Amino acid sequence: MKEKNQREIVLDLLLLVEQKQEYSHIALQRALQKYQYMDKQARGFITKVFEGTIENRICIDYVIDRFSKTATADMRPLIRNLLRLSVFQMLYMDAVPVSAVCNEAVKLAKKRGMAGLGGFVNGVLRGIGRGRNQIAYPDPETDLLAYLSVVYSIPRWILEQWKENYGAGTARSIAEAVHRERPTTIRVNTGKCTVEQCRALLERQGIAVEPGDYVDTALKIRGYDYLEQVEGFAEGLFGVQDESSMMVGIMADPQKGARVLDVCAAPGGKALHIADLLKETGIVVARDISPGKVRKIQENLDRFGFRNVELQVQDALEQTEETVGWADIVLADLPCSGLGIIGKKPDIKYNMTPEKQKELAGLQRRILDVSYRYVKPGGLLMYSTCTINPDENERNVEWFVRNYPFRLEERKQLLPGTDTCDGFFIAKLRRE
């Protein structure tokens, strides 16, 4: 069997995401581990084409549909995704010649048993190659949301929600921001090194490093090849975490010796940040619903090496009597529509629906109805989500303070485009 080339690897990943509903970031991570023997440039090409094709899927399909007699929705999955990854290269990668894109696509169609459609693939791609600079996109003056939907590949219903909640100008700035490439944000594990030591270690490896915008222990990094191979990662000197997520720990401000319970902890970023802030004092109990999710926390805990963290498999909807009134701080980072992080996880924008949003808002209320019981009088409930939908954020907080013995001390709604971090919501609620 012939060795797979980079485009075929991308094609297989796209089919995996479309047909098996695999999360794109997990599929890519597995592929990069499998093909570690490839050089940095090859893995970079796979990453860029795969992520870019998913990120820009609505725009790519819009372009294909203007040059193909068969709509993308009616094509065979292999041909549809082969055209998508090829059109991405044409529209977004100037260094790749159109002729090379066409030839490689036809070869790949033949290799995968679709020789009879090689002419169709060639015709569509060469047509796009000739006409790609004359494509008529929706006019932002006559239909702003249609323009934003195509150019930034965001489903129209999401844009309508943003416009309704934040206004047309902010909806546009959110769309632009989630589409923009951003550096990876990491949090330094101050139990093992200082921020300055971590920065120096990364820079010695040729990695570009900038300070965070909101949190002292945050750094933004670019130019690394494979994160797991960066010196310092396996040793737990740092972990990937957005500054918006770090703000939960900063706002909670845990005091030495505090007892903290995280009811939906995986993959553990907030719980481990709190453990770091506690400086080996107190206890952080980190829970999640399945052994698989708890294993994710364990992997990060093993690297970070905190001794004040205990892990438990526990459904957040089921009350545990022994922890009623036990915690100084309860972290409730609850399942949500995730629309604040679609820049990092673009699958979300294609899989989420208004109906699912309503279900998630209801699920959050049911988890809060259990979780509040764990907070001791005078203690804190930190409620957070990685979305920018008020039904899952402000309106749930308003409902909560009306019905439970808590007062709202502080709230933050972070928006892409307005803030330089993920879209995120945090409410600090004090038990009376």
Secondary structure as the mmCIF struct_conf table of DSSP 4:
data_model
#
loop_
_struct_conf.conf_type_id
_struct_conf.id
_struct_conf.beg_label_comp_id
_struct_conf.beg_label_asym_id
_struct_conf.beg_label_seq_id
_struct_conf.end_label_comp_id
_struct_conf.end_label_asym_id
_struct_conf.end_label_seq_id
HELX_LH_PP_P HELX_LH_PP_P1 LYS A 2 LYS A 4
HELX_RH_AL_P HELX_RH_AL_P1 GLN A 6 LYS A 20
HELX_RH_AL_P HELX_RH_AL_P2 SER A 24 LYS A 34
TURN_TY1_P TURN_TY1_P1 TYR A 35 TYR A 37
BEND BEND1 MET A 38 MET A 38
HELX_RH_AL_P HELX_RH_AL_P3 LYS A 40 GLU A 55
TURN_TY1_P TURN_TY1_P2 ASN A 56 ASN A 56
HELX_RH_AL_P HELX_RH_AL_P4 ARG A 57 PHE A 67
BEND BEND2 LYS A 69 THR A 70
HELX_RH_3T_P HELX_RH_3T_P1 THR A 72 ASP A 74
BEND BEND3 MET A 75 MET A 75
HELX_RH_AL_P HELX_RH_AL_P5 PRO A 77 TYR A 92
TURN_TY1_P TURN_TY1_P3 ASP A 94 ALA A 95
BEND BEND4 VAL A 96 VAL A 96
HELX_RH_AL_P HELX_RH_AL_P6 VAL A 98 LYS A 111
TURN_TY1_P TURN_TY1_P4 ARG A 112 GLY A 113
HELX_RH_3T_P HELX_RH_3T_P2 ALA A 115 LEU A 117
HELX_RH_AL_P HELX_RH_AL_P7 GLY A 118 GLY A 131
HELX_RH_3T_P HELX_RH_3T_P3 ARG A 132 GLN A 134
HELX_LH_PP_P HELX_LH_PP_P2 TYR A 137 ASP A 139
TURN_TY1_P TURN_TY1_P5 PRO A 140 THR A 142
HELX_RH_AL_P HELX_RH_AL_P8 LEU A 144 VAL A 151
TURN_TY1_P TURN_TY1_P6 TYR A 152 SER A 153
HELX_RH_AL_P HELX_RH_AL_P9 ARG A 156 TYR A 166
HELX_RH_AL_P HELX_RH_AL_P10 ALA A 168 HIS A 179
BEND BEND5 ARG A 180 ARG A 180
HELX_LH_PP_P HELX_LH_PP_P3 PRO A 183 PRO A 183
STRN STRN1 THR A 184 VAL A 188
TURN_TY1_P TURN_TY1_P7 THR A 190 LYS A 192
HELX_RH_AL_P HELX_RH_AL_P11 VAL A 195 ARG A 204
TURN_TY1_P TURN_TY1_P8 GLN A 205 GLY A 206
STRN STRN2 ALA A 208 PRO A 211
BEND BEND6 ASP A 213 TYR A 214
TURN_TY1_P TURN_TY1_P9 ASP A 216 THR A 217
STRN STRN3 ALA A 218 ARG A 222
BEND BEND7 ASP A 225 ASP A 225
HELX_RH_3T_P HELX_RH_3T_P4 LEU A 227 GLN A 229
BEND BEND8 VAL A 230 VAL A 230
TURN_TY1_P TURN_TY1_P10 GLU A 231 GLY A 236
BEND BEND9 LEU A 237 LEU A 237
STRN STRN4 PHE A 238 VAL A 240
HELX_RH_AL_P HELX_RH_AL_P12 GLU A 243 ALA A 252
HELX_LH_PP_P HELX_LH_PP_P4 PRO A 254 GLN A 255
TURN_TY1_P TURN_TY1_P11 LYS A 256 GLY A 257
STRN STRN5 ARG A 259 ASP A 262
BEND BEND10 VAL A 263 CYS A 264
TURN_TY1_P TURN_TY1_P12 ALA A 266 PRO A 267
HELX_RH_AL_P HELX_RH_AL_P13 GLY A 269 LEU A 277
TURN_TY1_P TURN_TY1_P13 LEU A 278 GLU A 280
BEND BEND11 GLY A 282 GLY A 282
STRN STRN6 ILE A 283 ASP A 288
BEND BEND12 ILE A 289 SER A 290
HELX_RH_AL_P HELX_RH_AL_P14 PRO A 291 PHE A 304
BEND BEND13 ARG A 307 ASN A 308
STRN STRN7 VAL A 309 VAL A 313
TURN_TY1_P TURN_TY1_P14 ALA A 316 LEU A 317
BEND BEND14 GLU A 318 GLU A 318
HELX_RH_3T_P HELX_RH_3T_P5 GLU A 321 THR A 323
TURN_TY1_P TURN_TY1_P15 VAL A 324 TRP A 326
STRN STRN8 ALA A 327 ASP A 333
HELX_RH_3T_P HELX_RH_3T_P6 LEU A 339 ILE A 341
TURN_TY1_P TURN_TY1_P16 ILE A 342 LYS A 344
TURN_TY1_P TURN_TY1_P17 PRO A 346 PRO A 346
HELX_RH_AL_P HELX_RH_AL_P15 ASP A 347 ASN A 351
HELX_RH_AL_P HELX_RH_AL_P16 PRO A 354 SER A 371
HELX_RH_3T_P HELX_RH_3T_P7 TYR A 372 TYR A 374
STRN STRN9 VAL A 375 THR A 385
BEND BEND15 CYS A 386 CYS A 386
HELX_RH_3T_P HELX_RH_3T_P8 PRO A 390 GLU A 392
TURN_TY1_P TURN_TY1_P18 ASN A 393 ASN A 393
HELX_RH_AL_P HELX_RH_AL_P17 GLU A 394 ASN A 403
BEND BEND16 TYR A 404 PRO A 405
STRN STRN10 PHE A 406 LEU A 414
STRN STRN11 PRO A 416 PRO A 416
TURN_TY1_P TURN_TY1_P19 GLY A 417 THR A 418
STRN STRN12 ASP A 419 ASP A 419
BEND BEND17 THR A 420 CYS A 421
STRN STRN13 PHE A 424 ARG A 431
#
